[in-house]
Amino acid sequence: MARIYNFNAGPAAMPLAVLEQAQAELLDLGGFGMSVMEMSHRSKEFQAIIDAAEAGIRRLMGIPDEYAVLFLQGGASLQFVMIPMNLRRPGKIADYVDTGSWASKAIKEARIAGATNVAWSGKGDNYTRIPKKGDLKLSPDAEYLHICTNETIGGIRWMQFPETNAPLIADMSSEILSRTVDVKRFAMIYAGAQKNLGPSGLAVVILRRDLAERASESVPFFLKYSTHISDGSMYNTPNTWAIYLLKLTCEWVESQGGVAAIQKTNEKKAGKIYDVLDSTDFWKSPVEKESRSIMNIVWRLPSESHEEQFLTQARKAGFVGLRGHRSVGGIRASIYNAVPMEAVDALVSFMKDFEQKAG
Ligand SMILES: *Cc1c(COP(=O)(O)O)cnc(C)c1O
């Protein structure tokens, strides 16, 4: 079996144990003689799976009862649309922080149908840092403040979340379950599953229930949070396969000791790569130190031709997914929960070798 060193940004590496269990259960899940993809979503067998998926994520994140947990399709990108539709009432304003590609996509959607204040933008600095305390120009009457806690492309993350009176909404797609967060600080947390939770085609939404009541009559049923809350994420056929894999992924995180333990490992993994980047001038991290992501690490080499050589040789040595996003270039290693320490160690020694030969 040839498992490669996978540093893809998303879809991304999944835990080997999860894939093996899914493989073992593919023809016969729990003695029912069929796979999860062939079961009715209305069956009690599938209900048990979705309940366990929800319980898993609730346990891992410590989500209180006053929050609903939803499993929706359309990815994190549909949430960019649903958030302003549901949570910014007509005639009111919403605040957004523009920290990079993903935050600006959320802003683009928000602007379509209502007043949108960009409380801070990192665009002038090429999105290399998170704002400092006091940088944000918040609206006094904002319906909510939206942030992206980890910018997958720029490789920056909020170490500390902003203070705000408005409900705080966070896109945590590329860092959910990678570090402990106090859910009560947020009105809503959401994430596309394909980075840290499972396969693509599924978004997890964690929403304080009272906020679901804000949506006006003009919001289509399908796009209302209240619809999906009252139908237990089964207003229509959900992505049963992805929900099943999310359940297995939560079980795997628990088997690793939970989020706090995974966070320690993640910090160690990221630290090893940043240590190499900081060790000589051969490597350049464009990101401000205090803003460094521990999930997506970006860097540059002395020239673009060095970068091309690096990527070619890395591919030959069995590393994939290291090319930086096409919008920024350079190198990026995405080291989500499922990327093992061993892969990071192998990358670090490859980098040191490469530098010796090239430098
Ligand atoms: C990947 C990603 C998205 C987009 O997710 P989709 O499921 O493709 O819609 C949004 N935000 C962040 C931070 C991401 O990393």
The ligand as an ORCA input file, in Angstrom:
! r2SCAN-3c Opt
* xyz 0 1
  C     -11.714     25.751      2.048
  C     -12.240     26.954      2.700
  C     -13.489     27.502      2.381
  C     -14.350     26.986      1.245
  O     -14.909     25.785      1.518
  P     -15.894     25.091      0.466
  O     -16.331     23.884      1.200
  O     -15.100     24.791     -0.767
  O     -16.995     26.037      0.183
  C     -13.927     28.602      3.087
  N     -13.190     29.134      4.069
  C     -11.978     28.644      4.398
  C     -11.201     29.273      5.505
  C     -11.466     27.541      3.734
  O     -10.260     27.043      4.069
*
